[in-house]
Amino acid sequence: MAQLFPKRIGSRTDSRSFDRVEGARKGAVLRRFAGYLAPHGIRIAAGILLTLAANAAALAVPRLSGAAIDQITGPNAVHYHKVFAFCGWMLLACLLHAGLSWLLNVLAAGLARDVTRRLREEAFAKLHTLPVRWFDQRQAGDIVSHLSYDIDAVGESLSHDALQVAVSAATVAGSLVMMFTISPPLVLVFAVTVPLNVLFSRRRAKLLHPLFKARAASLGQLNGFAEEMLSGQRTIAAYGQETPVLERFDGFSEDAVQRSYDAEYRASTMGPCVRFINDLGLALVCMAGASLYMLGEVTAGPLTLPAVTLGGISSFVLYSRRFSGPFNELANLAGELQSALAAAERVFTLLDEEPEPPDRAGAPEMPPAQGRVELRGVTFGYDPAQPVLKQVDIQAQPGARIALVGPTGAGKTTVINLLMRFYDPDAGAVLTDGREIRSVTRDSLRRQYTMVLQDTWLFSGTVYENIAYGRDGATRDEVIRAAKAAMVHPFIERLPQGYGTQLSDDGVNLSKGQKQLLTIARAMLADANLLILDEATSNVDSRTERLIQQAMYRLMRGKTCFVIAHRLSTVRGADEILVVDGGGIAERGTHEQLMAARGIYYALYTAQFS
């Protein structure tokens, strides 16, 4: 709450300053959103014309009704032919209003569809420009909430609420003009009710916006927690942690429910209060209209007030209801409008996030790497005040197999993040073939590497498509060859449609080991001289691990490889083993050399095989 609301305001000046800031922020969001409407100028102009035409048809009905009433000229004196004629015109006006309103709704729905599609595409594209650090600091569910809930709220408000606002504005203006043509003195009644409505609505809107903004943020946190827990459902069940997880979820849910209740409760008071003010205005109109009807024509000095007919009073009452009706509707829409405004602010905040720093001006593409990789005096920390690596030096010659081992959290994966330039070092330099990697484009640098990570990633598609993802234009023979090298070809052949078998989201219909094998096959297909294996065999059994290692040795021949593994049996054949501990390289050497040294590596190895 402290981030969303200011501390208790100590003076009226502070209050005005806060109101100005909030008003400027909302104004900026609305101006920004207007930029998304600008390309649709023709449709908006058509919508304005349809709104005016539909309202003109609707506004004709009260006038025709009053004219029909005025055909009663005395006891048993009714001009029925004229009454029926006016009723026919009223029916025609109602049909015309209904048809034009339908066209207007269709137009608004199409406009909302195109605007939300653009917003969603821009937001998704923006996510691909953001640095890895940004994703590390946020929950996946909260990010998805921006793409789904927030943008849907904006689109729904545009197709319904914004249309209602436009129609209401036209109705208020048209009704006011028609009331002036009937009796200007009666219009003075609204000099009391309209300012009351405006002042009340403005004060409530200032209160509601931060409440709905807080609700949107709370729902994002709830979605993030739910997504995180659902992805780890098996682990939760295995450790019997269902009750603590449910308690935490209840806490997030209670916070979201309470914030939603606070916002909706405050918003719910607007409709009844505005309706009361409008009903008060209607009562005053009836009293004043009856008085004018009984007085007839009134002359006061040079001013003459024409008499008001019974039909005129009836029309005026109907117009006054149309005039006040939009205030009721807008009051009821206040919550939805504030919710949409808060959602739009969250979306624009995402779009305004700082992207990954651009490549240096004129940075060239990196040519195919020969395979020499070096870290010189590299210092880095995800929090600069707490470095993970300190003055680290690593040298890998072309074709070398470098293993990174050490306790969890020592910084092994951090080295990989720096090699791929997911992060830049705080000090020192990372070089490939003697070239500082910040001097070339990121995209060309990352294309030099093939990666197999701890967390397997498969997309919805066929087995063939998931393997072929490793290289554009790969042939079927090349895909099958990579699958055989990864020892996964026999398993694929046993699938119902073989390589054409459809995988569900993230390959949930496969075992962890099978998913790991498919990602290894994908890596084998990629033609790169630099290979990163981050726990590449951590999810397969010992027999499959040995088969993969044999294939890996054939694949890695002539390539520079970085292997991270907690299972030290997978790195015994490495050309050099680097023990990462305490923010630096604590030990380095071959398996035999490190075992003979009886240091950290020896302790880790013997602990695994004792």
C-alpha positions as CSV (number, residue, x, y, z in Angstrom):
1,M,0.0,0.0,0.0
2,A,2.9,2.4,0.8
3,Q,4.0,2.3,-2.9
4,L,0.5,3.1,-4.2
5,F,-0.7,5.8,-1.8
6,P,1.0,8.7,-0.3
7,K,1.5,9.1,3.4
8,R,-1.0,11.2,5.3
9,I,-1.1,14.5,3.6
10,G,-0.2,17.3,6.0
11,S,-1.5,20.3,4.2
12,R,-3.9,21.4,1.5
13,T,-1.0,22.4,-0.6
14,D,0.3,18.8,-0.5
15,S,-3.2,17.5,-1.4
16,R,-3.3,19.8,-4.4
17,S,0.2,18.8,-5.5
18,F,-0.8,15.1,-5.3
19,D,-4.0,15.8,-7.3
20,R,-2.0,17.5,-10.0
21,V,0.5,14.6,-10.2
22,E,-2.4,12.1,-10.5
23,G,-4.2,14.2,-13.0
24,A,-1.0,14.7,-15.1
25,R,-0.4,10.9,-15.0
26,K,-3.9,10.0,-16.1
27,G,-3.7,12.7,-18.8
28,A,-0.5,11.2,-20.1
29,V,-2.1,7.8,-20.3
30,L,-5.1,9.1,-22.2
31,R,-2.9,11.0,-24.6
32,R,-0.7,8.0,-25.1
33,F,-3.8,5.9,-25.8
34,A,-5.1,8.5,-28.3
35,G,-2.0,7.7,-30.4
36,Y,-3.3,4.2,-30.8
37,L,-6.6,5.5,-32.0
38,A,-5.1,8.0,-34.5
39,P,-4.5,5.5,-37.4
40,H,-8.2,4.7,-37.3
41,G,-9.4,8.2,-38.0
42,I,-11.9,7.2,-40.7
43,R,-13.6,4.7,-38.5
44,I,-13.7,7.1,-35.6
45,A,-15.2,9.8,-37.9
46,A,-17.8,7.2,-39.1
47,G,-18.5,6.4,-35.5
48,I,-19.1,10.0,-34.6
49,L,-21.5,10.4,-37.5
50,L,-23.4,7.2,-36.5
51,T,-23.5,8.4,-32.9
52,L,-25.0,11.8,-33.9
53,A,-27.5,10.2,-36.3
54,A,-28.6,7.5,-33.8
55,N,-29.0,10.2,-31.1
56,A,-31.0,12.5,-33.5
57,A,-33.4,9.6,-34.1
58,A,-33.7,8.9,-30.4
59,L,-34.1,12.6,-29.5
60,A,-37.0,12.9,-32.0
61,V,-39.2,10.5,-30.0
62,P,-39.9,12.8,-27.0
63,R,-40.7,15.7,-29.3
64,L,-43.1,13.6,-31.4
65,S,-44.6,12.2,-28.2
66,G,-45.3,15.7,-26.9
67,A,-46.8,16.7,-30.3
68,A,-49.1,13.7,-30.1
69,I,-50.3,14.7,-26.6
70,D,-51.0,18.3,-27.8
71,Q,-53.5,16.8,-30.3
72,I,-55.8,16.6,-27.3
73,T,-57.5,19.9,-27.6
74,G,-60.4,19.4,-25.2
75,P,-62.9,16.9,-23.7
76,N,-63.6,14.4,-26.4
77,A,-61.6,16.5,-28.9
78,V,-58.7,14.4,-30.1
79,H,-57.2,14.6,-33.6
80,Y,-56.7,10.8,-33.9
81,H,-55.3,10.9,-37.5
82,K,-52.5,13.2,-36.3
83,V,-51.9,11.1,-33.2
84,F,-51.5,8.0,-35.3
85,A,-49.2,9.9,-37.7
86,F,-47.0,11.0,-34.9
87,C,-47.0,7.4,-33.5
88,G,-45.9,6.1,-36.9
89,W,-43.0,8.6,-37.0
90,M,-42.0,7.6,-33.4
91,L,-41.9,3.9,-34.5
92,L,-39.8,4.8,-37.5
93,A,-37.4,6.8,-35.3
94,C,-37.1,3.9,-32.9
95,L,-36.3,1.5,-35.7
96,L,-33.7,3.9,-37.1
97,H,-32.1,4.4,-33.7
98,A,-31.9,0.6,-33.2
99,G,-30.3,0.0,-36.6
100,L,-27.7,2.8,-36.3
101,S,-26.8,1.7,-32.7
102,W,-26.2,-1.8,-34.0
103,L,-23.8,-0.5,-36.7
104,L,-22.1,1.6,-34.0
105,N,-21.5,-1.4,-31.8
106,V,-20.1,-3.4,-34.7
107,L,-17.7,-0.5,-35.5
108,A,-16.6,-0.1,-31.9
109,A,-16.0,-3.8,-31.5
110,G,-13.8,-3.9,-34.7
111,L,-11.9,-0.8,-33.5
112,A,-11.3,-2.4,-30.0
113,R,-10.1,-5.6,-31.7
114,D,-7.5,-3.8,-33.8
115,V,-6.2,-1.6,-31.0
116,T,-5.9,-4.5,-28.5
117,R,-4.1,-6.6,-31.1
118,R,-1.6,-3.8,-31.7
119,L,-1.1,-3.4,-28.0
120,R,-0.6,-7.1,-27.4
121,E,1.8,-7.4,-30.3
122,E,3.8,-4.4,-29.2
123,A,3.9,-5.7,-25.6
124,F,5.0,-9.2,-26.7
125,A,7.6,-7.7,-29.0
126,K,8.8,-5.5,-26.2
127,L,9.4,-8.5,-23.9
128,H,11.9,-9.8,-26.5
129,T,13.9,-6.6,-26.2
130,L,14.2,-6.5,-22.4
131,P,17.4,-7.7,-20.6
132,V,17.5,-11.0,-18.8
133,R,17.8,-9.1,-15.6
134,W,14.3,-7.7,-16.0
135,F,12.8,-11.2,-16.2
136,D,14.9,-12.4,-13.3
137,Q,13.2,-9.8,-11.1
138,R,9.6,-10.6,-12.0
139,Q,7.2,-13.5,-11.8
140,A,6.1,-15.1,-15.0
141,G,2.5,-14.9,-14.0
142,D,2.6,-11.1,-13.5
143,I,4.2,-10.7,-17.0
144,V,1.4,-12.8,-18.5
145,S,-1.1,-10.7,-16.7
146,H,0.1,-7.7,-18.7
147,L,-0.5,-9.6,-22.0
148,S,-3.9,-11.0,-21.0
149,Y,-5.9,-9.3,-18.2
150,D,-4.5,-5.8,-18.6
151,I,-4.9,-5.6,-22.4
152,D,-8.3,-7.3,-22.3
153,A,-9.5,-4.8,-19.8
154,V,-8.4,-1.9,-22.1
155,G,-10.1,-3.6,-25.1
156,E,-13.3,-4.3,-23.2
157,S,-13.5,-0.7,-22.0
158,L,-12.8,0.6,-25.5
159,S,-15.6,-1.5,-27.1
160,H,-18.2,-0.8,-24.4
161,D,-17.3,1.9,-21.9
162,A,-15.8,4.4,-24.4
163,L,-18.7,3.9,-26.7
164,Q,-21.1,4.6,-23.9
165,V,-19.2,7.8,-23.0
166,A,-19.5,9.0,-26.6
167,V,-23.2,8.2,-26.8
168,S,-23.8,9.8,-23.4
169,A,-22.0,13.0,-24.4
170,A,-24.1,13.3,-27.6
171,T,-27.3,12.5,-25.6
172,V,-26.6,15.2,-23.0
173,A,-25.8,17.8,-25.6
174,G,-28.8,17.0,-27.8
175,S,-31.2,16.8,-24.9
176,L,-30.0,20.2,-23.6
177,V,-30.6,21.8,-27.0
178,M,-34.1,20.3,-27.2
179,M,-35.0,21.4,-23.7
180,F,-34.0,25.0,-24.6
181,T,-36.3,25.0,-27.5
182,I,-39.2,23.9,-25.3
183,S,-38.7,26.1,-22.2
184,P,-35.5,28.0,-21.3
185,P,-36.6,28.8,-17.8
186,L,-37.0,25.1,-16.9
187,V,-33.4,24.5,-18.0
188,L,-32.3,26.6,-15.1
189,V,-33.2,23.7,-12.8
190,F,-30.0,21.9,-14.1
191,A,-27.9,24.8,-12.9
192,V,-28.3,23.2,-9.5
193,T,-28.0,19.5,-10.3
194,V,-25.3,19.4,-13.0
195,P,-22.6,21.2,-10.8
196,L,-23.4,18.8,-8.0
197,N,-23.0,15.8,-10.3
198,V,-19.7,17.1,-11.7
199,L,-18.1,18.0,-8.4
200,F,-19.2,14.7,-6.8
201,S,-18.0,12.6,-9.8
202,R,-14.6,14.3,-9.9
203,R,-13.9,13.8,-6.2
204,R,-14.9,10.1,-6.4
205,A,-12.7,9.5,-9.5
206,K,-9.7,10.9,-7.7
207,L,-10.3,8.4,-5.0
208,L,-11.0,5.4,-7.2
209,H,-8.0,5.5,-9.6
210,P,-5.4,4.4,-7.0
211,L,-7.7,1.8,-5.7
212,F,-8.2,0.1,-9.1
213,K,-4.4,0.5,-9.8
214,A,-3.7,-1.4,-6.5
215,R,-6.2,-4.0,-7.5
216,A,-4.5,-4.6,-10.9
217,A,-1.1,-5.0,-9.2
218,S,-2.5,-7.4,-6.6
219,L,-4.1,-9.5,-9.3
220,G,-0.7,-9.6,-11.1
221,Q,1.0,-10.9,-8.0
222,L,-1.7,-13.5,-7.5
223,N,-1.3,-14.7,-11.1
224,G,2.4,-14.9,-10.7
225,F,2.2,-17.0,-7.5
226,A,-0.4,-19.3,-9.1
227,E,1.8,-19.8,-12.2
228,E,4.9,-20.5,-10.1
229,M,3.1,-23.1,-7.9
230,L,1.3,-24.9,-10.8
231,S,4.6,-25.4,-12.6
232,G,6.0,-27.0,-9.5
233,Q,3.0,-29.1,-8.5
234,R,4.8,-32.4,-8.5
235,T,7.5,-31.1,-6.2
236,I,5.0,-29.6,-3.9
237,A,3.2,-32.9,-3.7
238,A,6.4,-34.9,-3.2
239,Y,7.4,-32.8,-0.2
240,G,3.9,-32.6,1.2
241,Q,3.8,-28.8,1.1
242,E,0.2,-28.5,-0.1
243,T,-1.0,-26.9,3.1
244,P,1.7,-24.1,3.3
245,V,1.2,-23.4,-0.4
246,L,-2.5,-23.1,0.0
247,E,-2.0,-20.8,3.0
248,R,0.2,-18.6,1.0
249,F,-2.2,-18.6,-1.9
250,D,-5.0,-17.7,0.5
251,G,-2.9,-14.8,1.6
252,F,-2.5,-13.5,-2.0
253,S,-6.1,-14.2,-2.8
254,E,-7.3,-12.4,0.3
255,D,-5.2,-9.4,-0.6
256,A,-6.6,-9.4,-4.1
257,V,-10.2,-9.9,-2.9
258,Q,-9.8,-7.1,-0.3
259,R,-8.4,-4.7,-2.8
260,S,-11.1,-5.6,-5.3
261,Y,-13.7,-5.1,-2.6
262,D,-12.3,-1.8,-1.6
263,A,-12.3,-0.5,-5.1
264,E,-15.8,-1.9,-6.0
265,Y,-17.3,-0.8,-2.7
266,R,-16.1,2.8,-3.2
267,A,-17.2,2.7,-6.8
268,S,-20.7,1.3,-5.9
269,T,-21.6,4.5,-4.1
270,M,-21.4,6.7,-7.2
271,G,-24.4,5.3,-9.0
272,P,-26.9,5.7,-6.2
273,C,-25.6,9.2,-5.3
274,V,-25.7,10.5,-8.8
275,R,-29.2,8.9,-9.3
276,F,-30.4,10.7,-6.2
277,I,-29.2,14.0,-7.6
278,N,-30.8,13.4,-10.9
279,D,-34.1,12.3,-9.3
280,L,-34.0,15.5,-7.3
281,G,-33.6,17.4,-10.6
282,L,-36.6,15.5,-12.1
283,A,-38.8,16.4,-9.2
284,L,-37.8,20.1,-9.5
285,V,-38.6,20.0,-13.3
286,C,-42.0,18.5,-12.6
287,M,-42.8,21.1,-10.0
288,A,-41.6,24.0,-12.1
289,G,-43.2,22.7,-15.2
290,A,-46.6,22.3,-13.5
291,S,-46.3,25.9,-12.3
292,L,-45.5,27.3,-15.7
293,Y,-48.4,25.3,-17.3
294,M,-50.8,26.7,-14.8
295,L,-49.5,30.3,-15.1
296,G,-49.7,30.3,-18.9
297,E,-47.9,33.1,-20.7
298,V,-46.1,35.4,-18.2
299,T,-45.0,39.0,-18.9
300,A,-42.5,40.7,-16.7
301,G,-41.6,44.1,-18.0
302,P,-40.0,43.7,-21.5
303,L,-39.6,39.9,-21.0
304,T,-42.4,37.6,-22.0
305,L,-42.3,33.9,-21.1
306,P,-44.4,31.9,-23.6
307,A,-46.9,29.4,-22.2
308,V,-45.8,25.8,-22.0
309,T,-48.2,23.1,-23.3
310,L,-49.0,19.8,-21.6
311,G,-47.2,18.1,-24.4
312,G,-44.3,20.4,-24.1
313,I,-44.0,19.5,-20.4
314,S,-44.2,15.8,-21.2
315,S,-41.4,16.2,-23.8
316,F,-39.3,18.2,-21.4
317,V,-39.6,15.6,-18.7
318,L,-38.6,12.9,-21.2
319,Y,-35.6,15.0,-22.3
320,S,-34.6,15.7,-18.7
321,R,-34.5,11.9,-18.1
322,R,-32.4,11.5,-21.2
323,F,-30.2,14.4,-20.0
324,S,-29.7,12.9,-16.5
325,G,-29.6,9.3,-17.6
326,P,-26.0,9.5,-18.9
327,F,-24.8,10.8,-15.6
328,N,-26.2,7.7,-14.0
329,E,-24.6,5.5,-16.6
330,L,-21.2,7.2,-16.3
331,A,-21.4,6.9,-12.5
332,N,-22.0,3.2,-12.9
333,L,-19.1,2.9,-15.4
334,A,-16.7,4.8,-13.1
335,G,-15.2,1.6,-11.7
336,E,-14.7,0.0,-15.1
337,L,-13.2,3.1,-16.5
338,Q,-10.8,3.5,-13.6
339,S,-9.9,-0.2,-13.9
340,A,-9.2,0.2,-17.6
341,L,-7.1,3.3,-16.9
342,A,-5.0,1.5,-14.4
343,A,-4.6,-1.5,-16.7
344,A,-3.5,0.8,-19.6
345,E,-1.0,2.5,-17.2
346,R,0.5,-1.0,-16.5
347,V,0.7,-1.8,-20.2
348,F,2.4,1.5,-21.0
349,T,4.8,1.0,-18.1
350,L,5.8,-2.3,-19.7
351,L,6.2,-0.6,-23.1
352,D,8.4,2.1,-21.5
353,E,10.8,-0.3,-19.8
354,E,14.4,0.2,-20.7
355,P,15.4,-2.3,-23.4
356,E,18.6,-4.2,-23.4
357,P,21.4,-1.7,-24.0
358,P,21.9,-1.3,-27.7
359,D,25.0,-2.6,-29.5
360,R,27.8,-0.1,-29.9
361,A,27.4,2.2,-32.9
362,G,28.8,0.5,-36.0
363,A,29.4,-2.8,-34.2
364,P,30.1,-5.5,-36.8
365,E,28.6,-9.0,-37.1
366,M,30.8,-11.6,-35.4
367,P,32.4,-13.9,-38.0
368,P,32.2,-17.7,-37.4
369,A,34.1,-18.3,-34.2
370,Q,37.3,-20.3,-34.2
371,G,36.7,-21.2,-30.6
372,R,39.1,-19.3,-28.4
373,V,37.3,-17.9,-25.3
374,E,38.8,-15.8,-22.5
375,L,37.6,-14.1,-19.4
376,R,40.1,-11.4,-18.1
377,G,39.7,-10.1,-14.6
378,V,36.0,-10.4,-14.7
379,T,34.0,-9.1,-11.7
380,F,30.2,-9.3,-11.7
381,G,27.2,-9.3,-9.4
382,Y,23.5,-9.3,-10.0
383,D,23.6,-6.7,-7.2
384,P,26.7,-4.6,-7.8
385,A,27.1,-4.4,-4.0
386,Q,27.4,-8.2,-3.7
387,P,29.6,-9.5,-6.5
388,V,29.2,-13.2,-7.4
389,L,32.5,-13.3,-9.4
390,K,35.7,-11.4,-8.4
391,Q,38.7,-11.0,-10.8
392,V,38.0,-14.3,-12.6
393,D,40.4,-15.4,-15.4
394,I,39.5,-18.3,-17.7
395,Q,41.2,-19.3,-21.0
396,A,39.7,-21.9,-23.4
397,Q,41.7,-22.8,-26.5
398,P,39.8,-23.9,-29.7
399,G,38.4,-27.4,-29.3
400,A,39.0,-27.5,-25.5
401,R,36.5,-29.0,-23.1
402,I,36.1,-26.9,-20.0
403,A,34.2,-28.1,-17.0
404,L,32.8,-25.8,-14.4
405,V,32.1,-27.4,-11.0
406,G,31.4,-26.2,-7.5
407,P,28.8,-25.9,-4.9
408,T,25.3,-24.5,-5.7
409,G,25.3,-20.7,-6.1
410,A,29.0,-20.4,-6.6
411,G,28.6,-18.7,-9.9
412,K,28.9,-21.4,-12.6
413,T,25.8,-20.4,-14.5
414,T,26.8,-16.8,-14.1
415,V,29.9,-17.5,-16.2
416,I,27.6,-18.8,-18.9
417,N,25.4,-15.7,-18.7
418,L,28.5,-13.6,-19.2
419,L,29.7,-15.7,-22.2
420,M,26.4,-15.3,-23.9
421,R,26.2,-11.6,-22.9
422,F,22.9,-12.0,-21.1
423,Y,24.7,-9.8,-18.6
424,D,27.8,-7.5,-19.0
425,P,30.6,-7.7,-16.4
426,D,31.0,-4.9,-14.0
427,A,34.7,-5.0,-14.5
428,G,37.1,-6.9,-16.8
429,A,36.4,-8.3,-20.3
430,V,35.1,-11.4,-22.1
431,L,36.8,-12.2,-25.4
432,T,36.1,-14.6,-28.2
433,D,38.9,-15.1,-30.7
434,G,40.6,-12.2,-29.1
435,R,37.7,-9.9,-29.8
436,E,35.9,-8.2,-26.9
437,I,32.3,-9.4,-27.1
438,R,30.8,-6.0,-26.5
439,S,32.4,-4.8,-29.7
440,V,30.2,-7.1,-31.9
441,T,26.4,-7.4,-32.1
442,R,24.7,-9.5,-29.5
443,D,22.7,-11.4,-32.0
444,S,25.8,-12.5,-34.0
445,L,27.6,-13.4,-30.7
446,R,24.8,-15.6,-29.5
447,R,24.5,-17.4,-32.8
448,Q,28.1,-18.7,-32.2
449,Y,26.8,-20.8,-29.3
450,T,24.6,-23.9,-28.9
451,M,23.1,-24.4,-25.5
452,V,21.5,-27.3,-23.6
453,L,20.2,-25.9,-20.3
454,Q,19.0,-27.5,-17.1
455,D,15.4,-26.3,-17.8
456,T,14.3,-28.0,-21.0
457,W,12.1,-26.0,-23.3
458,L,9.8,-27.6,-25.9
459,F,7.0,-25.8,-27.7
460,S,3.7,-27.0,-29.0
461,G,4.5,-28.6,-32.3
462,T,5.8,-31.9,-33.7
463,V,8.9,-33.7,-32.6
464,Y,10.5,-32.9,-35.9
465,E,9.8,-29.1,-35.5
466,N,11.3,-29.1,-32.0
467,I,14.5,-30.6,-33.1
468,A,14.7,-28.6,-36.4
469,Y,14.4,-25.4,-34.2
470,G,18.2,-25.7,-33.7
471,R,19.0,-24.7,-37.3
472,D,17.0,-22.9,-40.0
473,G,16.6,-24.9,-43.2
474,A,17.6,-28.2,-41.6
475,T,16.7,-31.2,-43.8
476,R,14.9,-34.3,-42.5
477,D,18.1,-36.4,-42.9
478,E,20.0,-33.9,-40.7
479,V,17.3,-34.0,-38.1
480,I,17.3,-37.8,-38.0
481,R,21.1,-37.8,-37.8
482,A,21.1,-35.5,-34.8
483,A,18.4,-37.6,-33.1
484,K,20.5,-40.7,-33.6
485,A,23.6,-39.0,-32.2
486,A,21.5,-38.0,-29.1
487,M,20.4,-41.6,-28.7
488,V,16.7,-40.5,-29.0
489,H,15.9,-41.9,-32.5
490,P,14.6,-45.3,-31.3
491,F,12.3,-43.6,-28.8
492,I,10.9,-41.2,-31.5
493,E,10.3,-44.2,-33.8
494,R,8.1,-45.8,-31.2
495,L,5.9,-42.7,-30.9
496,P,2.5,-43.0,-32.6
497,Q,3.4,-40.7,-35.5
498,G,7.2,-40.8,-35.2
499,Y,8.8,-37.5,-35.9
500,G,5.3,-36.1,-36.8
501,T,4.0,-36.7,-33.2
502,Q,2.5,-33.6,-31.8
503,L,3.9,-32.4,-28.5
504,S,1.7,-30.6,-26.0
505,D,2.8,-27.4,-24.2
506,D,6.4,-27.7,-23.0
507,G,6.3,-31.4,-23.8
508,V,4.3,-32.3,-20.7
509,N,3.4,-35.7,-22.3
510,L,7.1,-36.7,-22.2
511,S,9.3,-37.7,-19.3
512,K,12.1,-35.3,-18.1
513,G,14.7,-37.5,-19.6
514,Q,13.0,-37.7,-23.0
515,K,12.6,-33.9,-23.1
516,Q,16.3,-33.5,-22.2
517,L,17.3,-35.9,-25.0
518,L,15.2,-33.9,-27.5
519,T,16.9,-30.6,-26.5
520,I,20.3,-32.3,-26.8
521,A,19.4,-33.5,-30.3
522,R,18.4,-29.9,-31.1
523,A,21.8,-28.7,-29.9
524,M,23.5,-31.3,-32.0
525,L,21.8,-30.1,-35.1
526,A,23.0,-26.5,-34.6
527,D,26.3,-25.9,-36.5
528,A,28.2,-23.8,-34.0
529,N,31.8,-24.0,-32.8
530,L,30.9,-23.1,-29.2
531,L,28.9,-25.4,-27.1
532,I,27.4,-24.9,-23.6
533,L,26.0,-27.8,-21.6
534,D,24.4,-26.7,-18.4
535,E,23.6,-29.9,-16.4
536,A,23.0,-31.5,-19.8
537,T,22.6,-35.1,-18.4
538,S,21.0,-34.2,-15.1
539,N,17.6,-35.7,-16.0
540,V,18.6,-39.0,-17.5
541,D,19.4,-42.4,-16.0
542,S,23.0,-43.7,-15.8
543,R,22.7,-45.9,-18.9
544,T,21.3,-43.2,-21.0
545,E,23.9,-40.8,-19.6
546,R,26.7,-43.1,-20.8
547,L,25.2,-43.3,-24.3
548,I,24.8,-39.5,-24.5
549,Q,28.4,-39.0,-23.3
550,Q,29.6,-41.2,-26.2
551,A,27.6,-39.2,-28.7
552,M,28.6,-35.9,-27.1
553,Y,32.3,-36.8,-27.4
554,R,31.8,-37.3,-31.1
555,L,29.8,-34.1,-31.4
556,M,32.2,-32.0,-29.3
557,R,35.3,-33.0,-31.3
558,G,36.9,-29.7,-32.6
559,K,34.5,-27.5,-30.7
560,T,35.1,-25.4,-27.6
561,C,32.8,-26.7,-24.9
562,F,31.7,-25.4,-21.5
563,V,30.1,-28.1,-19.4
564,I,28.4,-27.4,-16.0
565,A,27.5,-30.5,-13.9
566,H,27.0,-31.4,-10.3
567,R,27.4,-35.1,-11.3
568,L,31.2,-35.1,-11.5
569,S,31.3,-38.4,-13.4
570,T,30.2,-36.4,-16.5
571,V,33.3,-34.1,-16.5
572,R,36.2,-36.6,-15.9
573,G,37.3,-36.4,-19.5
574,A,37.4,-32.6,-19.6
575,D,40.6,-30.9,-20.8
576,E,40.4,-28.6,-17.8
577,I,38.2,-28.5,-14.7
578,L,37.5,-25.2,-13.1
579,V,36.3,-25.3,-9.5
580,V,34.2,-22.1,-8.9
581,D,34.0,-21.2,-5.2
582,G,34.1,-18.0,-3.1
583,G,33.6,-15.7,-6.1
584,G,36.6,-17.0,-8.1
585,I,38.4,-20.0,-9.6
586,A,39.5,-21.9,-6.5
587,E,41.2,-24.7,-8.4
588,R,41.9,-25.7,-11.9
589,G,43.4,-28.7,-13.7
590,T,42.5,-32.1,-15.0
591,H,40.6,-34.7,-13.0
592,E,43.8,-36.5,-12.1
593,Q,45.6,-33.3,-11.0
594,L,42.7,-32.1,-8.9
595,M,42.2,-35.5,-7.2
596,A,46.0,-35.5,-6.4
597,A,45.7,-32.0,-4.9
598,R,43.1,-33.3,-2.4
599,G,41.3,-29.9,-2.3
600,I,37.7,-28.8,-3.0
601,Y,37.3,-30.9,-6.1
602,Y,38.6,-34.0,-4.2
603,A,36.1,-33.4,-1.4
604,L,33.2,-33.0,-3.8
605,Y,34.1,-36.0,-5.8
606,T,34.7,-38.3,-2.9
607,A,31.4,-37.1,-1.3
608,Q,29.5,-38.2,-4.4
609,F,31.2,-41.6,-4.7
610,S,31.8,-42.5,-1.1
